Amino acid sequence: MEPRDTRCRTIVLSCLDYRVIAGLPAWLAAQGLAGRFDLVAAAGGAKNLASPRRGGDRDFILEQFAIAGRFHALEEVILIIHEDCQAYGGRQAFGAPGQERAHHEQELRQAGEIVRAKLPHLRVRLVFAPLDPAADAVSFEAVRGATQ
């Protein structure tokens, strides 16, 4: 096996929505990860682990983590779900903004448990990304009460 590249220690699972992707590099840079992360972008982000639409979606994501781990010295995975995600039917699929966030945070916790069960050596960070349509901006917030 070739030596692993130790510059990249984090893999990020995000939705492919342009609103999230546009803000992700600056947020990751603020986390000290500028140019030092692997990115898996798929519609729904962590939804693919917690409540996949198709049977093979979860396995595909976990395989991406495993492949990256073979070549990089991964220590951490960051799982992201954002507000108004169309993979869930958008914000209109929820009764109220608080219900949407609560649902997504539960999905993130479930996704985190799946990653911990399959890849127990990785730290898991759970992140909810609210959108500000007026400013055309996204923010990234740690999910409270999430265990690592």
C-alpha positions in Angstrom: 0.0 0.0 0.0 1.2 3.5 -0.8 1.9 5.9 2.0 -1.1 7.9 3.1 -1.3 11.6 2.5 -1.5 13.1 6.0 -2.5 16.6 4.9 -6.1 15.6 4.5 -7.7 14.4 7.7 -11.4 15.3 7.2 -14.1 14.2 4.8 -17.2 16.2 4.4 -20.6 14.9 3.2 -22.8 17.7 1.9 -25.7 18.3 -0.3 -24.9 19.3 -3.9 -27.1 22.3 -3.7 -25.2 25.3 -5.0 -26.4 27.4 -2.0 -24.5 25.2 0.3 -21.5 24.5 -1.9 -21.0 28.3 -2.4 -20.6 28.8 1.4 -18.7 25.7 2.2 -15.1 26.7 1.3 -15.2 29.8 3.5 -16.7 27.9 6.5 -14.2 25.0 6.1 -11.4 27.6 5.9 -12.6 29.1 9.2 -12.4 25.6 10.7 -8.8 25.4 9.7 -9.5 23.0 6.8 -8.8 25.2 3.7 -7.8 22.9 0.9 -7.4 20.0 3.3 -10.6 18.1 3.1 -12.2 15.5 0.8 -15.8 16.3 -0.3 -18.6 14.0 -1.1 -21.6 16.0 -2.5 -24.8 14.2 -3.1 -28.4 15.4 -3.1 -29.6 15.4 0.5 -26.1 15.1 2.0 -26.4 13.0 5.2 -29.9 12.0 4.2 -28.2 9.3 2.1 -27.1 7.7 5.3 -30.1 8.3 7.6 -33.0 7.7 5.2 -31.7 6.8 1.7 -34.1 6.8 -1.2 -32.5 3.7 -2.7 -31.0 0.7 -1.0 -27.5 1.3 -2.4 -27.2 5.0 -1.5 -25.9 4.4 2.0 -23.4 1.9 0.9 -22.2 4.2 -1.8 -21.5 7.0 0.7 -19.8 4.7 3.1 -17.6 3.3 0.3 -16.5 6.9 -0.6 -15.5 7.4 3.1 -13.5 4.1 3.0 -11.8 4.9 -0.3 -10.7 8.3 1.0 -9.5 6.7 4.2 -7.2 4.4 2.3 -5.4 7.2 0.7 -5.7 10.0 3.4 -5.1 9.9 7.1 -8.8 10.6 7.9 -9.7 11.3 11.4 -13.0 13.1 11.1 -16.2 13.2 9.1 -18.4 16.2 8.9 -22.1 15.4 8.0 -24.2 18.3 6.7 -27.9 18.7 6.1 -29.3 22.1 5.1 -32.6 23.9 5.4 -35.0 23.8 2.4 -33.3 20.7 1.0 -35.2 19.5 -2.0 -34.2 15.9 -1.4 -36.6 16.1 1.6 -39.2 18.1 -0.4 -38.0 21.5 0.6 -39.2 23.6 3.6 -42.8 23.2 2.5 -42.6 19.5 3.5 -42.5 20.6 7.1 -45.2 22.2 9.2 -43.0 25.0 10.6 -39.4 26.1 10.5 -38.7 24.6 13.9 -40.1 21.2 12.8 -37.8 21.2 9.8 -34.7 21.8 11.8 -35.7 19.3 14.5 -36.2 16.6 11.8 -32.9 17.4 10.1 -31.0 17.3 13.4 -32.5 13.9 14.1 -31.5 12.7 10.7 -28.0 14.0 11.4 -27.8 12.1 14.7 -29.0 8.9 13.0 -26.4 9.4 10.2 -23.7 9.9 12.8 -24.6 6.7 14.5 -24.3 4.8 11.2 -20.9 6.3 10.5 -19.7 5.5 14.1 -20.9 1.9 13.7 -19.1 1.4 10.4 -16.0 3.6 10.9 -15.5 3.8 14.7 -12.1 5.4 14.3 -13.5 8.6 12.9 -14.8 11.6 14.9 -18.1 12.7 13.6 -19.3 16.3 13.5 -23.0 17.0 12.8 -23.8 20.3 11.1 -27.1 21.9 10.2 -27.0 24.7 7.6 -29.7 27.3 7.7 -30.3 29.4 4.7 -30.9 33.2 4.5 -32.7 33.7 1.2 -32.7 37.5 1.7 -28.9 37.6 1.8 -28.5 34.6 -0.5 -26.3 33.1 2.2 -25.8 29.9 4.2 -24.4 29.4 7.7 -23.2 26.3 9.3 -24.1 25.4 12.9 -23.0 22.5 15.1 -25.9 20.4 16.2 -26.4 20.8 19.9 -26.2 17.6 22.0 -24.5 15.7 19.3 -22.0 13.2 20.6 -18.6 12.7 19.0 
